[in-house]
Amino acid sequence: MQGIFIQYICLILIILGLVTIANQLRLAYPIVLVLGGLALSFIAPFSNITINPELIFLIFLPPLLYEAAWQVSWKEFWKWRGLIIGFAFPIVILTSCAIAVVSSALIPGFTLALGFLLGGIISPPDAVSATTIMQRVNVPKSLGRIIEGESLLNDASSLIVFRFALAAVLTGQFHFQEAAVNFVVVILMGISIGLVVGLIFYAIHRLLPTTPSIEIVLSLVTPYCMYYFAEHFHVSGVLAVVSGGLLLSSKRNSLLSYRSRVEGLNVWANLVFVLNGLIFLLIGLELPFVTRQLGNISLGSAVWYGLIIAFVLIVTRLLCTLGTSVLMRFMSRFITVSDPNPGWRGPLIFGWAGMRGVVSLASALSVPILTQAGQPFPYRDLILFITFIVILMTLVFQGLTLPWLIRKVNLKDRFTLIPEQKQEIIIQKKLAQASLRFLEEKYSPERARNEHLDNLFSKLEIDLKFFDRQLEESNFVWQNSLQGYQSIYLEVLEQRRNLLNKMNRRAEFDEELIRKYLLLTDVEEFKVREIGLQESDAE
């Protein structure tokens, strides 16, 4: 046990080093981690690391899905619900069908049921890879939100296809009517259990006298409870976590205190970073082990099968996304659709952003070693190998070329009515107006007697004049003045930090108070740099 623990500590340190290299090379870290894991697999201390599928499903999957659901905007999710549901269910099923037909025709002895099993494994794209790449290039936010929304539901739909295909392989029977009814039951019951567990945890947060630490720990436990209870009743644990996460996310302001929201954001960001890092590194580490298990199938043939199926997967997704664009234009003649004229640029990028990752890996590893009759599961090792080839191909090939494609296509955001910079000023102006109006109506007589209140009045009045001027000026003037202000203010904050450190050396000042003001300075710097980062991204 101690050896395994130390080994994983070493892996986390390696992840940090590889992510640092990825940042320096301006590459998405999942690509570098997979390649780094592949290189590490040839080094003796790491060559025997294997992945337990139950570990991935039970430990890794619930928090990753919950965090993704928590970050998704329910407003945007509902706005693009037609596209998201269309990509998450029909396209996953069409992709599974294409893979089933091609693989059963390509691989000798590979049945249609095994083909559907493989299709259910490799059909869902991984949103983590796509979003980390898209953060580095200028792409419309609406596209990123559709990809995030799709990733929440396509994992569930692919796992349902996988479950029914696995049952058909194990029993040798498949009844369409029974499968269709079970499909609906698995979806509805999974969503219901997620909502019920979510409401229970919402009541716990609201009724019990919790502290920020308790609330954060409760948020960490929540996805595991949703997933476990759903799987216990043999329904979709993935949909349970997604539905429960979306419910609690929509109630975050009444669910958590302000301190819990701020501190919990940091806890979850770091936890998800480590879990994703381990998953992508383990993908690379596992490939040589899977290669050694191929048995009678030659490595060359297995690679050939994997490359062809990866090609079919990429082409099928592109045809589906471009076909959806044509379908949306046709349907807009008869009903109201979210985007009556999608064009080809957005669907092309969306189709190319279909990298595979953690869910495909977990599904492939969960294929049982033996059938119910005690015989070796047919083609299990080949299914594992093809899955790894598909993950590598889509992550590395599509991941490296996606930024280039986005720049070449030059997709414009047609859905942002007001530029983000102007939106920020309008929001700040409305907040200042509402605050000043509230103070004038309720506390105007107190202004003359309270200097702190008078300062607040004055600050809000100055802010309003400033925002009015900024709305009248051009974006160029706004950007130049903001950048100059940020640079100078960061220097001021550094001077404050230096003074606080000097004061801390003197005996008359309490170090706890000094740390309090150092923390406030750090928060102020974070706010300034975040605004600067948003402006540079917008350019």
C-alpha positions in Angstrom: 0.0 0.0 0.0 2.8 2.4 0.9 4.5 1.7 -2.4 1.4 2.4 -4.4 0.8 5.6 -2.5 4.4 6.9 -3.2 4.0 5.8 -6.8 0.9 8.0 -7.3 2.6 10.9 -5.5 5.4 10.6 -8.1 2.8 10.5 -10.9 1.2 13.7 -9.6 4.6 15.4 -9.5 5.2 14.2 -13.1 1.8 15.6 -14.1 2.8 19.0 -12.7 6.0 19.0 -14.7 4.3 17.9 -17.9 1.5 20.5 -17.6 4.2 23.1 -17.1 5.9 22.0 -20.3 2.5 22.0 -22.1 1.9 25.6 -21.0 5.4 26.7 -22.2 4.7 25.0 -25.6 1.1 26.4 -25.7 -0.4 23.0 -26.1 -3.4 21.5 -24.4 -2.2 19.6 -21.4 -4.2 16.3 -22.2 -2.1 15.8 -25.3 1.2 16.2 -23.5 0.0 14.0 -20.6 -1.0 11.1 -22.9 2.3 11.3 -24.8 4.2 11.7 -21.5 2.4 8.6 -20.1 3.3 6.6 -23.2 7.0 7.6 -22.7 6.9 6.7 -19.0 5.5 3.3 -19.7 8.9 2.1 -21.0 10.6 3.1 -17.7 10.7 0.2 -15.2 9.1 1.8 -12.1 6.0 2.7 -14.2 5.8 -0.1 -16.7 3.5 -2.3 -14.6 0.9 0.3 -13.6 -2.6 -0.9 -14.6 -6.0 0.7 -14.3 -8.8 -0.7 -12.3 -12.1 0.1 -14.2 -14.1 0.2 -10.9 -11.6 2.9 -9.7 -12.3 5.1 -12.7 -16.1 4.7 -12.7 -16.6 5.1 -8.9 -13.7 7.5 -7.9 -13.0 9.5 -11.0 -16.2 9.8 -13.0 -18.7 11.2 -10.4 -16.7 14.3 -9.4 -15.6 15.0 -13.0 -19.3 14.9 -14.2 -20.6 16.8 -11.3 -18.0 19.6 -11.7 -18.9 19.8 -15.4 -22.6 20.0 -14.6 -21.9 22.7 -12.0 -20.0 24.8 -14.5 -22.6 24.6 -17.3 -24.9 27.6 -17.6 -28.4 26.4 -17.3 -29.6 29.4 -19.3 -27.3 28.5 -22.2 -28.0 24.8 -21.8 -31.7 25.5 -22.2 -31.1 27.9 -25.1 -29.2 25.3 -27.1 -31.2 22.3 -25.8 -32.2 21.2 -29.2 -28.7 21.0 -30.6 -27.3 19.5 -27.4 -29.9 16.7 -27.2 -29.5 16.1 -30.9 -25.8 15.7 -30.7 -25.9 13.8 -27.4 -28.4 11.0 -28.4 -29.0 10.6 -32.1 -25.4 11.2 -33.2 -24.1 8.8 -30.5 -26.5 6.1 -31.8 -25.6 6.8 -35.4 -21.9 6.7 -34.6 -22.4 3.4 -32.8 -24.2 2.0 -35.8 -21.5 3.0 -38.2 -18.8 1.6 -36.0 -20.8 -1.7 -35.6 -21.2 -2.1 -39.3 -17.6 -1.3 -40.2 -15.9 -3.2 -37.4 -18.0 -6.4 -38.0 -17.1 -6.2 -41.7 -13.4 -5.4 -41.1 -12.4 -7.8 -38.3 -12.8 -11.5 -39.0 -15.2 -13.1 -36.5 -16.2 -9.8 -35.0 -20.0 -9.9 -34.5 -22.5 -7.0 -34.9 -23.1 -7.1 -31.1 -19.4 -6.7 -30.5 -19.4 -3.9 -33.0 -22.2 -2.1 -31.1 -20.2 -2.7 -27.9 -17.1 -1.0 -29.4 -19.3 1.8 -30.8 -20.8 2.5 -27.4 -17.3 2.7 -26.0 -15.7 5.1 -28.4 -18.7 7.2 -29.5 -18.7 9.9 -26.7 -16.3 12.8 -27.2 -14.3 14.1 -24.2 -15.1 17.8 -23.4 -12.0 18.3 -21.2 -9.7 18.0 -24.2 -11.8 20.3 -26.5 -12.4 23.0 -23.9 -8.7 23.2 -22.8 -7.7 23.6 -26.5 -10.5 26.2 -27.2 -9.4 28.3 -24.2 -6.2 29.1 -26.1 -7.8 30.3 -29.3 -10.5 32.8 -30.1 -13.7 30.8 -30.6 -17.3 31.9 -30.0 -18.5 31.0 -26.5 -21.7 29.6 -27.8 -19.8 26.8 -29.6 -17.9 26.0 -26.4 -21.2 25.9 -24.4 -22.8 23.5 -26.9 -19.8 21.2 -26.6 -19.9 21.3 -22.8 -23.6 20.6 -22.8 -23.2 17.7 -25.3 -20.5 16.1 -23.2 -22.8 16.0 -20.2 -25.4 13.9 -22.0 -23.4 11.9 -24.6 -21.5 10.1 -21.8 -24.9 8.8 -20.5 -26.2 7.9 -23.9 -23.0 6.0 -24.9 -22.9 4.1 -21.6 -26.5 3.0 -22.1 -25.7 1.7 -25.6 -22.6 0.0 -24.1 -24.7 -1.6 -21.4 -27.3 -3.1 -23.8 -24.6 -4.3 -26.3 -22.7 -5.9 -23.4 -25.8 -7.7 -22.3 -26.4 -9.0 -25.9 -22.8 -10.3 -26.1 -23.1 -12.0 -22.7 -26.5 -13.6 -23.2 -26.4 -14.0 -27.0 -29.9 -12.5 -27.2 -31.3 -9.0 -28.0 -34.9 -8.0 -27.9 -35.5 -4.6 -29.4 -38.8 -3.9 -27.7 -37.4 -4.8 -24.3 -34.2 -2.9 -24.9 -36.2 0.2 -25.9 -38.3 0.1 -22.8 -35.3 -0.4 -20.6 -33.5 2.4 -22.4 -36.3 4.9 -21.4 -36.5 3.5 -17.8 -32.7 3.8 -17.3 -32.8 7.4 -18.5 -35.9 8.5 -16.5 -35.0 6.7 -13.3 -31.4 7.9 -13.5 -32.6 11.5 -13.8 -35.2 11.0 -11.1 -32.7 9.6 -8.6 -30.2 12.4 -9.3 -32.9 15.0 -8.6 -34.1 13.3 -5.4 -30.6 13.0 -4.0 -29.9 16.6 -5.1 -33.0 17.8 -3.2 -32.0 15.8 -0.1 -28.5 17.5 -0.1 -30.2 20.9 -0.8 -32.3 20.4 2.3 -29.2 19.4 4.4 -27.4 22.6 3.3 -30.4 24.8 4.1 -31.6 23.2 7.3 -28.5 22.3 9.2 -26.1 24.9 10.8 -23.2 24.1 8.4 -19.9 25.9 8.1 -17.9 26.6 4.9 -15.7 23.5 5.5 -18.8 21.3 6.1 -20.5 22.7 2.9 -17.4 22.0 0.8 -17.0 18.5 2.1 -20.8 17.9 1.4 -20.3 19.1 -2.1 -17.5 16.5 -2.6 -19.7 13.7 -1.2 -22.8 14.6 -3.2 -21.8 13.2 -6.7 -20.7 9.9 -5.1 -24.1 9.5 -3.4 -26.0 10.3 -6.7 -23.9 7.8 -8.7 -23.9 5.0 -6.1 -27.7 5.1 -5.5 -28.4 5.2 -9.3 -26.1 2.3 -10.0 -27.5 0.4 -7.0 -30.9 0.3 -8.7 -29.2 -0.5 -12.1 -30.0 2.8 -13.8 -27.8 5.5 -15.3 -25.4 6.8 -12.6 -24.0 9.3 -15.1 -27.4 10.9 -15.8 -28.1 10.9 -12.0 -24.9 13.0 -11.4 -25.6 15.3 -14.4 -29.2 16.0 -13.5 -28.5 16.4 -9.8 -25.5 18.6 -10.5 -27.5 20.9 -12.8 -30.3 21.2 -10.1 -27.9 22.2 -7.4 -25.9 24.4 -9.7 -29.1 26.4 -10.4 -29.5 26.9 -6.7 -25.9 27.7 -5.8 -26.6 31.1 -4.3 -29.2 29.8 -1.8 -27.3 26.5 -1.3 -23.9 27.9 -0.3 -22.6 30.8 1.7 -20.3 33.4 0.0 -17.3 31.9 1.7 -18.2 28.4 0.6 -18.6 29.5 -3.0 -15.2 31.2 -3.1 -13.3 28.5 -1.2 -15.2 25.6 -2.8 -14.3 26.9 -6.3 -10.6 26.6 -5.6 -11.0 23.1 -4.0 -13.0 21.8 -7.0 -10.7 23.4 -9.6 -7.6 21.7 -8.1 -9.3 18.4 -7.5 -10.6 18.2 -11.1 -7.2 19.2 -12.4 -5.5 16.3 -10.5 -8.1 13.8 -11.5 -8.0 14.7 -15.2 -4.2 14.7 -15.1 -4.1 11.2 -13.6 -6.6 9.9 -16.2 -4.8 11.2 -19.2 -1.4 10.1 -17.9 -2.8 6.6 -17.1 -4.1 6.4 -20.7 -0.5 6.6 -22.0 0.8 4.3 -19.3 -1.7 1.6 -20.1 -1.1 1.3 -23.8 2.0 -1.0 -23.7 0.2 -3.3 -21.2 -2.8 -3.6 -23.5 -0.5 -4.3 -26.5 1.1 -7.2 -24.7 -2.4 -8.8 -24.2 -3.3 -9.0 -27.9 -2.5 -12.7 -28.0 -3.0 -14.3 -31.5 -3.8 -11.0 -33.2 -0.7 -9.4 -34.7 0.2 -5.8 -33.6 0.2 -4.6 -37.2 -3.3 -5.9 -37.8 -4.5 -4.4 -34.5 -3.0 -1.0 -35.3 -4.6 -1.2 -38.8 -8.0 -1.9 -37.3 -7.6 0.9 -34.8 -6.6 3.5 -37.5 -9.5 2.6 -39.8 -12.1 2.7 -37.0 -10.6 6.0 -35.8 -11.0 7.4 -39.4 -14.6 6.1 -39.6 -15.3 7.7 -36.2 -13.9 11.1 -37.3 -15.7 11.1 -40.7 -19.0 9.9 -39.2 -19.0 12.8 -36.6 -18.2 15.3 -39.3 -20.9 14.1 -41.6 -23.4 14.2 -38.6 -22.5 17.7 -37.6 -22.6 19.0 -41.2 -25.8 17.1 -41.8 -27.3 18.7 -38.7 -26.6 22.1 -40.2 -28.6 21.2 -43.4 -31.4 19.7 -41.2 -31.6 22.9 -39.1 -32.0 25.0 -42.2 -34.7 22.7 -43.5 -36.6 22.6 -40.2 -36.4 26.4 -39.8 -39.0 26.6 -42.6 -41.6 24.9 -40.4 -40.7 25.4 -36.8 -38.6 27.8 -34.7 -35.0 26.5 -34.2 -32.1 27.8 -32.1 -30.0 28.6 -35.2 -31.8 28.6 -38.6 -28.6 29.2 -40.5 -25.6 27.4 -38.9 -23.5 27.5 -42.0 -20.5 25.1 -42.3 -17.8 26.7 -40.2 -19.3 26.0 -36.7 -20.4 22.4 -37.5 -16.9 21.7 -39.0 -15.1 22.9 -35.8 -17.7 21.1 -33.7 -17.2 17.9 -35.6 -13.4 18.2 -35.4 -13.5 18.8 -31.6 -14.6 15.2 -31.0 -11.6 13.9 -29.1 -12.1 10.8 -27.0 -11.0 10.4 -23.3 -12.0 9.2 -19.9 -15.5 7.7 -20.5 -14.2 5.7 -23.4 -11.3 4.4 -21.4 -13.5 3.5 -18.4 -16.0 1.7 -20.6 -13.4 -0.4 -22.4 -11.7 -1.4 -19.1 -15.1 -2.4 -17.6 -15.6 -5.1 -20.3 -15.6 -8.4 -18.2 -12.7 -10.8 -18.7 -15.1 -13.8 -18.7 -18.6 -14.4 -20.0 -21.4 -15.9 -17.9 -20.4 -19.3 -19.2 -16.9 -18.9 -17.8 -15.3 -18.5 -21.3 -12.9 -15.6 -22.1 -14.8 -12.6 -23.4 -14.5 -12.5 -27.2 -12.0 -10.0 -28.6 -11.8 -8.1 -25.2 -8.1 -7.3 -25.7 -8.6 -6.1 -29.2 -11.5 -3.9 -28.1 -9.2 -2.4 -25.4 -6.4 -1.8 -27.9 -8.7 -0.2 -30.6 -10.1 2.1 -27.9 -6.6 3.2 -26.9 -5.6 3.8 -30.6 -8.8 5.8 -31.1 -8.1 7.9 -27.9 -4.5 8.5 -29.0 -5.4 9.4 -32.6 -8.2 11.8 -31.8 -6.4 13.4 -28.9 -3.1 13.9 -30.6 -4.1 14.3 -34.3 -7.3 16.3 -33.8 -6.1 18.0 -30.7 -2.9 19.4 -32.4 -4.8 20.5 -35.6 -7.9 22.0 -33.9 -6.3 25.4 -33.1 -5.0 25.6 -36.7 -8.5 24.7 -38.0 -10.2 27.3 -35.8 -7.8 30.0 -37.0 -8.2 29.0 -40.7 -12.0 28.9 -40.5 -12.2 32.2 -38.7 -15.6 31.6 -37.1 -17.4 34.8 -36.0 -19.7 34.9 -33.0 -23.2 35.6 -34.4 -25.0 35.3 -31.1 -23.3 37.9 -28.8 -25.4 41.0 -29.3 -23.2 43.3 -27.2 -19.4 43.0 -27.1 -18.1 41.5 -23.8 -16.1 44.6 -22.9 -19.3 46.8 -23.3 -21.3 44.2 -21.3 -18.9 44.5 -18.4 -19.2 48.3 -18.3 -23.0 48.1 -18.6 -23.2 45.6 -15.7 -20.9 47.7 -13.5 -22.9 50.8 -14.3 -26.2 49.2 -13.5 -24.8 47.8 -10.2 -23.5 51.3 -9.2 -26.9 52.9 -10.2 -28.8 50.4 -8.1 -26.5 50.7 -5.1 -26.6 54.5 -5.2 -30.4 54.6 -5.6 -30.8 52.2 -2.6 -28.5 54.3 -0.4 -30.2 57.6 -1.4 -33.7 56.2 -0.6 -32.8 54.6 2.7 -29.6 56.2 4.1 -29.4 59.6 2.7 -29.8 61.4 6.1 -27.0 59.3 7.5 -24.5 60.6 4.9 -23.7 63.8 6.7 -23.0 62.0 10.0 -21.0 59.0 8.8 -17.7 59.6 6.9 -17.4 56.0 5.7 -20.9 56.2 4.2 -20.1 59.5 2.6 -17.0 58.0 1.0 -19.2 55.2 -0.4 -21.7 57.7 -1.8 -18.8 59.6 -3.4 -17.2 56.5 -4.8 -20.4 55.4 -6.5 -21.0 58.8 -8.0 -17.5 58.9 -9.4 -17.9 55.4 -10.8 -21.1 56.3 -12.5 -19.5 59.3 -14.3 -16.6 57.0 -15.3 -18.8 54.3 -16.7 -20.8 56.9 -18.7 -17.6 58.2 -20.3 -16.4 54.7 -21.1 -19.6 53.8 -22.9 -19.3 56.9 -25.0 -15.6 56.2 -26.0 -14.4 53.7 -28.6 -13.2 50.3 -27.6 -9.7 51.3 -28.6 -9.6 54.1 -26.0 -11.1 51.8 -23.4 -8.5 49.0 -24.0 -5.6 51.4 -23.9 -6.7 53.1 -20.7 -7.5 49.8 -19.0 -4.2 48.3 -19.9 -2.3 51.3 -18.6 -4.3 51.3 -15.4 -3.8 47.6 -14.8 0.0 47.8 -15.2 0.3 50.7 -12.7 -2.2 49.2 -10.2 -0.2 45.9 -10.2 2.9 47.9 -9.3 1.0 49.6 -6.5 -0.1 46.3 -5.1 3.4 45.0 -5.2 4.5 48.0 -3.2 1.8 47.3 -0.7 2.9 43.7 -0.4 6.5 44.8 0.2 5.4 47.3 2.9 3.3 44.6 4.7 6.3 42.2 4.7 8.5 44.9 6.2 5.9 45.7 8.9 5.7 42.0 9.7 9.3 42.1 10.9 8.4 44.6 13.6 7.3 43.3 17.0 4.4 45.7 17.4 2.3 44.2 14.5 0.3 41.0 14.8 1.3 38.6 12.0 -2.3 37.3 11.7 -3.4 40.8 10.8 -0.6 41.3 8.3 -1.6 38.0 6.6 -5.2 39.2 6.4 -4.1 42.3 4.4 -1.7 40.2 2.3 -4.6 38.0 1.4 -6.8 41.0 0.5 -3.9 42.3 -1.7 -3.7 38.9 -3.4 -7.5 38.9 -4.0 -7.2 42.4 -5.5 -4.4 41.3 -7.8 -6.4 38.3 -8.9 -9.3 40.6 -9.9 -7.1 42.9 -11.9 -5.3 40.1 -13.7 -8.5 38.3 -14.4 -9.9 41.4 -16.2 -6.6 41.7 -18.1 -6.8 38.0 -19.1 -10.4 38.4 -20.4 -9.4 41.5 -22.4 -6.4 39.7 -24.0 -8.7 36.7 -24.9 -11.3 39.0 -26.4 -8.6 40.4 -28.8 
